Amino acid sequence: MNHDPQDDADDGIENDVPPETDANATLRHRRIRSFVTRAGRVSPGQQRAIDELGPRFVVPYTPQPGDWDALFDRKAPRVLEIGFGMGATTAEIAATRPGDDFIGVEVHEPGVGALLKLIGEQGLANIRILQHDAVEVLEHMIAPDSLDGVHIYFPDPWHKARHHKRRLIQPKFVALLVSRMKPGAYIHLATDWQNYAEQMLEVLSAESALENTADGYAPRPDFRPVTKFERRGLKLGHGVWDLMFRRR
Ligand SMILES: C[S@@+](CC[C@H](N)C(=O)[O-])C[C@H]1O[C@@H](n2cnc3c(N)ncnc32)[C@H](O)[C@@H]1O
């Protein structure tokens, strides 16, 4: 959403990055991440959920493909969500689509606790959580041609031009995502930051393995609930842009 925790950390990040030279270009590239690790406070309720439900619903990161049929204890269409935040949207979608399984990836610990709490409260069986960088998860734990859908909602917009390189939705990352999707699988993005929406449309349209299901931006599909931040933004006249593409 329009909150921008990364702006608090901007200067620290920038100072951390060594000057660009040929010798450190690769290293520098590897260090660019779409998130900064924030030391968020885990509430007692979230901690309880982590302790009690973590062993069943949190999948430890390992650099090998996950046996997802075994981890979900069934074979069902599988959707990957990147950066679920506090997990409210994830839980709502999972509850309304019990026939599908959802792998939620998020680095922020309080968010992991919050989603586990919702899983416990609502008795949701079709979510598994990975607390790790989504890029590495995609590279190592998700097999090629295996996903039926991808959700990325309100990824950090990285407002400042010099930080746009941290944005998730870039050609290389989208090519990686597409390689993990089955032919016919969908990718659904949403953002409330116009400049990022334009970048998303440009990058997805330029990926030859994807086709747009809409003429430009898509209407919000019924399965994506309107979040409270979004409702507040819409009241203030801010826009929200959805994009819905399919793998050819
Ligand atoms: C602005 S928040 C949006 C959260 C949620 N999707 C929503 O709509 O409210 C973006 C989230 O993406 C997470 N994130 C960013 N890059 C990530 C990555 N590479 N892997 C996993 N999580 C990431 C951040 O920790 C943050 O919680």
The ligand as a Gaussian input file, in Angstrom:
#p B3LYP/6-31G(d) Opt

LIG

0 1
 C        3.688000      -3.643000       0.927000
 S        3.618000      -5.241000       1.596000
 C        2.066000      -5.870000       1.001000
 C        1.547000      -7.008000       1.804000
 C        0.240000      -7.657000       1.340000
 N        0.401000      -8.362000       0.075000
 C       -0.896000      -6.669000       1.261000
 O       -1.505000      -6.556000       0.199000
 O       -1.175000      -5.999000       2.260000
 C        4.829000      -6.178000       0.658000
 C        5.308000      -7.410000       1.392000
 O        6.151000      -8.176000       0.554000
 C        7.181000      -8.760000       1.348000
 N        8.291000      -9.065000       0.437000
 C        8.948000      -8.188000      -0.364000
 N        9.886000      -8.801000      -1.086000
 C        9.811000     -10.132000      -0.739000
 C       10.555000     -11.284000      -1.150000
 N       11.523000     -11.198000      -2.062000
 N       10.237000     -12.465000      -0.586000
 C        9.251000     -12.556000       0.346000
 N        8.522000     -11.498000       0.773000
 C        8.804000     -10.300000       0.231000
 C        7.491000      -7.693000       2.382000
 O        8.054000      -8.245000       3.541000
 C        6.098000      -7.089000       2.643000
 O        5.460000      -7.712000       3.750000

